[in-house]
């Protein structure tokens, strides 16, 4: 299971990187197209969709690799039982917030799908598609948070506690 989760986090991180590359390619194509009076429609729309996807898909990978900004000064001052309690409390609060966000972004994407909403740009894109990337990214981030809570409950400390700046 550990191997699967690590590959899941890495895979979403790679998808986020691919979204950034696609943004770069689209913007460069638009710049080059201007030299030849070629307009590439909806570049700004698709760049925004890929930016949202990259942001949300990168959450779990960034969390597990220690890239999120954390204020761990208190956690590093505490030892033993109280350190685990403070980490567990923080994880439980974050799990509740992310679960709430996951549920409502998924409901939002479902609502867009059921009403067949499309974007207003040159190319009409069903809005549930970019919204789904947000839901998937938050769901995998929720899995990563629960993963760290289970690591904590098994008696070990999550990897971010040992990662120093």
C-alpha atoms as an extended CHARMM CRD file, in Angstrom:
* protein
*
       165  EXT
         1         1  UNK       CA              0.0000000000        0.0000000000        0.0000000000  PROA      1               0.0000000000
         2         2  UNK       CA              2.8570000000        2.3600000000        0.8240000000  PROA      2               0.0000000000
         3         3  UNK       CA              4.3100000000        1.8970000000       -2.6500000000  PROA      3               0.0000000000
         4         4  UNK       CA              0.9340000000        2.5940000000       -4.2830000000  PROA      4               0.0000000000
         5         5  UNK       CA              0.4000000000        5.7880000000       -2.2680000000  PROA      5               0.0000000000
         6         6  UNK       CA              3.8940000000        7.0750000000       -2.9980000000  PROA      6               0.0000000000
         7         7  UNK       CA              3.3150000000        6.4440000000       -6.7190000000  PROA      7               0.0000000000
         8         8  UNK       CA             -0.0770000000        8.1650000000       -6.5030000000  PROA      8               0.0000000000
         9         9  UNK       CA              1.4720000000       11.2810000000       -4.9420000000  PROA      9               0.0000000000
        10        10  UNK       CA              4.3220000000       11.2680000000       -7.4570000000  PROA      10              0.0000000000
        11        11  UNK       CA              1.8900000000       10.7470000000      -10.3400000000  PROA      11              0.0000000000
        12        12  UNK       CA             -0.2310000000       13.7290000000       -9.3860000000  PROA      12              0.0000000000
        13        13  UNK       CA              2.9210000000       15.7890000000       -8.9590000000  PROA      13              0.0000000000
        14        14  UNK       CA              3.9970000000       14.7980000000      -12.4580000000  PROA      14              0.0000000000
        15        15  UNK       CA              0.5520000000       15.6540000000      -13.8460000000  PROA      15              0.0000000000
        16        16  UNK       CA              0.8350000000       19.0690000000      -12.1970000000  PROA      16              0.0000000000
        17        17  UNK       CA              4.2280000000       19.5350000000      -13.8480000000  PROA      17              0.0000000000
        18        18  UNK       CA              2.7370000000       18.5190000000      -17.1910000000  PROA      18              0.0000000000
        19        19  UNK       CA              0.0300000000       21.1710000000      -16.7390000000  PROA      19              0.0000000000
        20        20  UNK       CA              2.7400000000       23.8100000000      -16.2010000000  PROA      20              0.0000000000
        21        21  UNK       CA              4.5340000000       22.6300000000      -19.3460000000  PROA      21              0.0000000000
        22        22  UNK       CA              1.2680000000       22.8310000000      -21.3090000000  PROA      22              0.0000000000
        23        23  UNK       CA              0.7270000000       26.3900000000      -20.0790000000  PROA      23              0.0000000000
        24        24  UNK       CA              4.2280000000       27.3000000000      -21.2470000000  PROA      24              0.0000000000
        25        25  UNK       CA              3.7340000000       25.6990000000      -24.6650000000  PROA      25              0.0000000000
        26        26  UNK       CA              0.3870000000       27.4170000000      -25.1830000000  PROA      26              0.0000000000
        27        27  UNK       CA              1.7070000000       30.8400000000      -24.2250000000  PROA      27              0.0000000000
        28        28  UNK       CA              4.7900000000       30.3980000000      -26.4230000000  PROA      28              0.0000000000
        29        29  UNK       CA              2.5680000000       29.2790000000      -29.3250000000  PROA      29              0.0000000000
        30        30  UNK       CA              0.4200000000       32.3530000000      -28.8430000000  PROA      30              0.0000000000
        31        31  UNK       CA              3.4910000000       34.6100000000      -28.8430000000  PROA      31              0.0000000000
        32        32  UNK       CA              4.8870000000       32.9480000000      -31.9730000000  PROA      32              0.0000000000
        33        33  UNK       CA              1.4640000000       33.0770000000      -33.6130000000  PROA      33              0.0000000000
        34        34  UNK       CA              1.3360000000       36.8310000000      -33.2170000000  PROA      34              0.0000000000
        35        35  UNK       CA              4.4450000000       37.1540000000      -35.3960000000  PROA      35              0.0000000000
        36        36  UNK       CA              2.5110000000       35.4970000000      -38.2310000000  PROA      36              0.0000000000
        37        37  UNK       CA             -0.8800000000       37.0650000000      -37.4700000000  PROA      37              0.0000000000
        38        38  UNK       CA             -2.2750000000       33.7520000000      -36.2120000000  PROA      38              0.0000000000
        39        39  UNK       CA             -4.6680000000       33.8860000000      -33.3050000000  PROA      39              0.0000000000
        40        40  UNK       CA             -4.8620000000       30.8470000000      -31.0730000000  PROA      40              0.0000000000
        41        41  UNK       CA             -8.3490000000       30.9020000000      -29.5250000000  PROA      41              0.0000000000
        42        42  UNK       CA             -9.0190000000       30.5050000000      -25.7930000000  PROA      42              0.0000000000
        43        43  UNK       CA             -5.3490000000       30.3300000000      -24.8020000000  PROA      43              0.0000000000
        44        44  UNK       CA             -6.0630000000       32.3660000000      -21.6910000000  PROA      44              0.0000000000
        45        45  UNK       CA             -8.9830000000       30.1140000000      -20.7400000000  PROA      45              0.0000000000
        46        46  UNK       CA             -7.0030000000       26.9030000000      -21.1510000000  PROA      46              0.0000000000
        47        47  UNK       CA             -4.0160000000       28.3890000000      -19.3200000000  PROA      47              0.0000000000
        48        48  UNK       CA             -6.2970000000       29.1880000000      -16.4000000000  PROA      48              0.0000000000
        49        49  UNK       CA             -7.7470000000       25.6770000000      -16.4030000000  PROA      49              0.0000000000
        50        50  UNK       CA             -4.2770000000       24.1190000000      -16.4650000000  PROA      50              0.0000000000
        51        51  UNK       CA             -3.1010000000       26.4630000000      -13.7010000000  PROA      51              0.0000000000
        52        52  UNK       CA             -5.9960000000       25.4000000000      -11.4760000000  PROA      52              0.0000000000
        53        53  UNK       CA             -5.2980000000       21.7440000000      -12.2690000000  PROA      53              0.0000000000
        54        54  UNK       CA             -1.5780000000       22.1500000000      -11.5330000000  PROA      54              0.0000000000
        55        55  UNK       CA             -2.2890000000       23.8920000000       -8.2400000000  PROA      55              0.0000000000
        56        56  UNK       CA             -4.6750000000       21.2680000000       -6.9190000000  PROA      56              0.0000000000
        57        57  UNK       CA             -2.9400000000       18.1950000000       -8.3390000000  PROA      57              0.0000000000
        58        58  UNK       CA              0.3470000000       19.2600000000       -6.7350000000  PROA      58              0.0000000000
        59        59  UNK       CA             -1.0750000000       19.5150000000       -3.2030000000  PROA      59              0.0000000000
        60        60  UNK       CA             -0.4870000000       15.9000000000       -2.1040000000  PROA      60              0.0000000000
        61        61  UNK       CA              2.9580000000       15.5920000000       -3.6770000000  PROA      61              0.0000000000
        62        62  UNK       CA              4.0940000000       18.8910000000       -2.2110000000  PROA      62              0.0000000000
        63        63  UNK       CA              2.7310000000       17.9630000000        1.2250000000  PROA      63              0.0000000000
        64        64  UNK       CA              4.4190000000       14.5570000000        1.2980000000  PROA      64              0.0000000000
        65        65  UNK       CA              7.7290000000       15.9420000000        0.0570000000  PROA      65              0.0000000000
        66        66  UNK       CA              7.7640000000       18.6800000000        2.7130000000  PROA      66              0.0000000000
        67        67  UNK       CA              7.2590000000       21.5750000000        0.3350000000  PROA      67              0.0000000000
        68        68  UNK       CA              4.3260000000       23.2210000000        2.1060000000  PROA      68              0.0000000000
        69        69  UNK       CA              5.1120000000       26.0540000000        4.4600000000  PROA      69              0.0000000000
        70        70  UNK       CA              4.6740000000       24.8730000000        8.0240000000  PROA      70              0.0000000000
        71        71  UNK       CA              5.1610000000       26.6570000000       11.2920000000  PROA      71              0.0000000000
        72        72  UNK       CA              6.7300000000       23.8120000000       13.2420000000  PROA      72              0.0000000000
        73        73  UNK       CA              8.4630000000       25.8110000000       15.9470000000  PROA      73              0.0000000000
        74        74  UNK       CA              6.0150000000       24.5220000000       18.5730000000  PROA      74              0.0000000000
        75        75  UNK       CA              6.1270000000       20.9480000000       17.2940000000  PROA      75              0.0000000000
        76        76  UNK       CA              9.9330000000       20.8920000000       17.5070000000  PROA      76              0.0000000000
        77        77  UNK       CA              9.8470000000       22.2500000000       21.0730000000  PROA      77              0.0000000000
        78        78  UNK       CA              7.4880000000       19.5080000000       22.2260000000  PROA      78              0.0000000000
        79        79  UNK       CA              8.6660000000       15.9510000000       22.7000000000  PROA      79              0.0000000000
        80        80  UNK       CA              7.0210000000       12.5570000000       22.9440000000  PROA      80              0.0000000000
        81        81  UNK       CA              3.3090000000       12.4020000000       23.7230000000  PROA      81              0.0000000000
        82        82  UNK       CA              2.5940000000       16.1410000000       23.4840000000  PROA      82              0.0000000000
        83        83  UNK       CA              4.3600000000       16.4200000000       20.1420000000  PROA      83              0.0000000000
        84        84  UNK       CA              2.1740000000       13.6470000000       18.7380000000  PROA      84              0.0000000000
        85        85  UNK       CA             -0.9630000000       15.2190000000       20.2210000000  PROA      85              0.0000000000
        86        86  UNK       CA             -0.2120000000       18.6010000000       18.6220000000  PROA      86              0.0000000000
        87        87  UNK       CA              0.5420000000       17.0140000000       15.2430000000  PROA      87              0.0000000000
        88        88  UNK       CA             -2.5910000000       14.8570000000       15.4760000000  PROA      88              0.0000000000
        89        89  UNK       CA             -4.7570000000       17.8730000000       16.3260000000  PROA      89              0.0000000000
        90        90  UNK       CA             -3.3540000000       19.8680000000       13.4060000000  PROA      90              0.0000000000
        91        91  UNK       CA             -3.8940000000       16.9410000000       11.0330000000  PROA      91              0.0000000000
        92        92  UNK       CA             -7.4760000000       16.4190000000       12.2360000000  PROA      92              0.0000000000
        93        93  UNK       CA             -8.3330000000       20.0930000000       11.6970000000  PROA      93              0.0000000000
        94        94  UNK       CA             -6.7550000000       20.0540000000        8.2500000000  PROA      94              0.0000000000
        95        95  UNK       CA             -8.5140000000       16.7970000000        7.3440000000  PROA      95              0.0000000000
        96        96  UNK       CA            -11.8640000000       18.3700000000        8.2740000000  PROA      96              0.0000000000
        97        97  UNK       CA            -11.1800000000       21.4870000000        6.1790000000  PROA      97              0.0000000000
        98        98  UNK       CA             -9.9280000000       19.5550000000        3.1540000000  PROA      98              0.0000000000
        99        99  UNK       CA            -12.7840000000       17.0230000000        3.3800000000  PROA      99              0.0000000000
       100       100  UNK       CA            -15.2380000000       19.9290000000        3.3500000000  PROA      100             0.0000000000
       101       101  UNK       CA            -13.4940000000       21.4510000000        0.3300000000  PROA      101             0.0000000000
       102       102  UNK       CA            -13.3330000000       18.1120000000       -1.4730000000  PROA      102             0.0000000000
       103       103  UNK       CA            -17.0300000000       17.4390000000       -0.9920000000  PROA      103             0.0000000000
       104       104  UNK       CA            -18.1470000000       20.8550000000       -2.1760000000  PROA      104             0.0000000000
       105       105  UNK       CA            -15.8300000000       21.0580000000       -5.1950000000  PROA      105             0.0000000000
       106       106  UNK       CA            -17.0730000000       17.6150000000       -6.2580000000  PROA      106             0.0000000000
       107       107  UNK       CA            -20.6700000000       18.7630000000       -5.7690000000  PROA      107             0.0000000000
       108       108  UNK       CA            -19.8900000000       21.8970000000       -7.7830000000  PROA      108             0.0000000000
       109       109  UNK       CA            -18.4030000000       19.8270000000      -10.6340000000  PROA      109             0.0000000000
       110       110  UNK       CA            -21.4120000000       17.5030000000      -10.5620000000  PROA      110             0.0000000000
       111       111  UNK       CA            -23.7680000000       20.4680000000      -10.6900000000  PROA      111             0.0000000000
       112       112  UNK       CA            -21.9070000000       21.8940000000      -13.6900000000  PROA      112             0.0000000000
       113       113  UNK       CA            -22.1160000000       18.4960000000      -15.3840000000  PROA      113             0.0000000000
       114       114  UNK       CA            -25.8250000000       18.0740000000      -14.6790000000  PROA      114             0.0000000000
       115       115  UNK       CA            -26.6650000000       21.5740000000      -15.9840000000  PROA      115             0.0000000000
       116       116  UNK       CA            -24.2770000000       21.1380000000      -18.9530000000  PROA      116             0.0000000000
       117       117  UNK       CA            -22.4960000000       24.4240000000      -18.2080000000  PROA      117             0.0000000000
       118       118  UNK       CA            -19.8510000000       25.5050000000      -20.7010000000  PROA      118             0.0000000000
       119       119  UNK       CA            -17.2540000000       28.2590000000      -20.6920000000  PROA      119             0.0000000000
       120       120  UNK       CA            -17.8790000000       31.5920000000      -22.3950000000  PROA      120             0.0000000000
       121       121  UNK       CA            -14.6890000000       31.6620000000      -24.4940000000  PROA      121             0.0000000000
       122       122  UNK       CA            -14.1580000000       31.0060000000      -28.2060000000  PROA      122             0.0000000000
       123       123  UNK       CA            -14.0280000000       27.3000000000      -27.4820000000  PROA      123             0.0000000000
       124       124  UNK       CA            -16.9280000000       26.1860000000      -25.2670000000  PROA      124             0.0000000000
       125       125  UNK       CA            -15.4670000000       23.8120000000      -22.6780000000  PROA      125             0.0000000000
       126       126  UNK       CA            -17.7360000000       21.8660000000      -20.3270000000  PROA      126             0.0000000000
       127       127  UNK       CA            -16.9100000000       23.4510000000      -16.9690000000  PROA      127             0.0000000000
       128       128  UNK       CA            -17.0440000000       20.1850000000      -15.0550000000  PROA      128             0.0000000000
       129       129  UNK       CA            -13.7770000000       19.1110000000      -16.6990000000  PROA      129             0.0000000000
       130       130  UNK       CA            -11.5070000000       21.7560000000      -15.1100000000  PROA      130             0.0000000000
       131       131  UNK       CA            -13.5620000000       21.6150000000      -11.9060000000  PROA      131             0.0000000000
       132       132  UNK       CA            -13.0050000000       17.8610000000      -11.6950000000  PROA      132             0.0000000000
       133       133  UNK       CA             -9.2350000000       18.3740000000      -11.5580000000  PROA      133             0.0000000000
       134       134  UNK       CA             -9.7590000000       20.4750000000       -8.4220000000  PROA      134             0.0000000000
       135       135  UNK       CA            -11.8600000000       17.7360000000       -6.8120000000  PROA      135             0.0000000000
       136       136  UNK       CA             -9.3620000000       15.0200000000       -7.7050000000  PROA      136             0.0000000000
       137       137  UNK       CA             -6.4370000000       17.0640000000       -6.3850000000  PROA      137             0.0000000000
       138       138  UNK       CA             -8.2250000000       17.7790000000       -3.1040000000  PROA      138             0.0000000000
       139       139  UNK       CA             -9.2890000000       14.1280000000       -2.7420000000  PROA      139             0.0000000000
       140       140  UNK       CA             -5.7100000000       12.9110000000       -3.1520000000  PROA      140             0.0000000000
       141       141  UNK       CA             -4.5150000000       15.6010000000       -0.7330000000  PROA      141             0.0000000000
       142       142  UNK       CA             -7.1130000000       14.2960000000        1.7430000000  PROA      142             0.0000000000
       143       143  UNK       CA             -5.7050000000       10.7940000000        1.2730000000  PROA      143             0.0000000000
       144       144  UNK       CA             -2.1990000000       12.1430000000        1.9890000000  PROA      144             0.0000000000
       145       145  UNK       CA             -3.4110000000       13.8140000000        5.1770000000  PROA      145             0.0000000000
       146       146  UNK       CA             -5.1620000000       10.6390000000        6.3580000000  PROA      146             0.0000000000
       147       147  UNK       CA             -1.9840000000        8.7360000000        5.4400000000  PROA      147             0.0000000000
       148       148  UNK       CA              0.0460000000       10.9780000000        7.7560000000  PROA      148             0.0000000000
       149       149  UNK       CA             -2.5430000000       10.6300000000       10.5260000000  PROA      149             0.0000000000
       150       150  UNK       CA             -2.3540000000        6.8310000000       10.2410000000  PROA      150             0.0000000000
       151       151  UNK       CA              1.4400000000        7.0170000000       10.3530000000  PROA      151             0.0000000000
       152       152  UNK       CA              1.1240000000        9.0820000000       13.5280000000  PROA      152             0.0000000000
       153       153  UNK       CA             -1.3770000000        6.6590000000       15.0670000000  PROA      153             0.0000000000
       154       154  UNK       CA              0.9630000000        3.7530000000       14.3220000000  PROA      154             0.0000000000
       155       155  UNK       CA              3.5080000000        5.3430000000       16.6650000000  PROA      155             0.0000000000
       156       156  UNK       CA              5.7900000000        6.9480000000       14.1130000000  PROA      156             0.0000000000
       157       157  UNK       CA              6.1670000000       10.6060000000       13.2750000000  PROA      157             0.0000000000
       158       158  UNK       CA              5.1840000000       11.8740000000        9.8160000000  PROA      158             0.0000000000
       159       159  UNK       CA              8.1600000000       12.6240000000        7.6010000000  PROA      159             0.0000000000
       160       160  UNK       CA              7.6240000000       16.4020000000        7.6950000000  PROA      160             0.0000000000
       161       161  UNK       CA              8.5150000000       16.5090000000       11.4130000000  PROA      161             0.0000000000
       162       162  UNK       CA             12.0700000000       15.4370000000       10.6350000000  PROA      162             0.0000000000
       163       163  UNK       CA             12.4780000000       17.7180000000        7.6160000000  PROA      163             0.0000000000
       164       164  UNK       CA             14.3300000000       20.8800000000        8.4920000000  PROA      164             0.0000000000
       165       165  UNK       CA             14.6200000000       23.9310000000        6.3220000000  PROA      165             0.0000000000
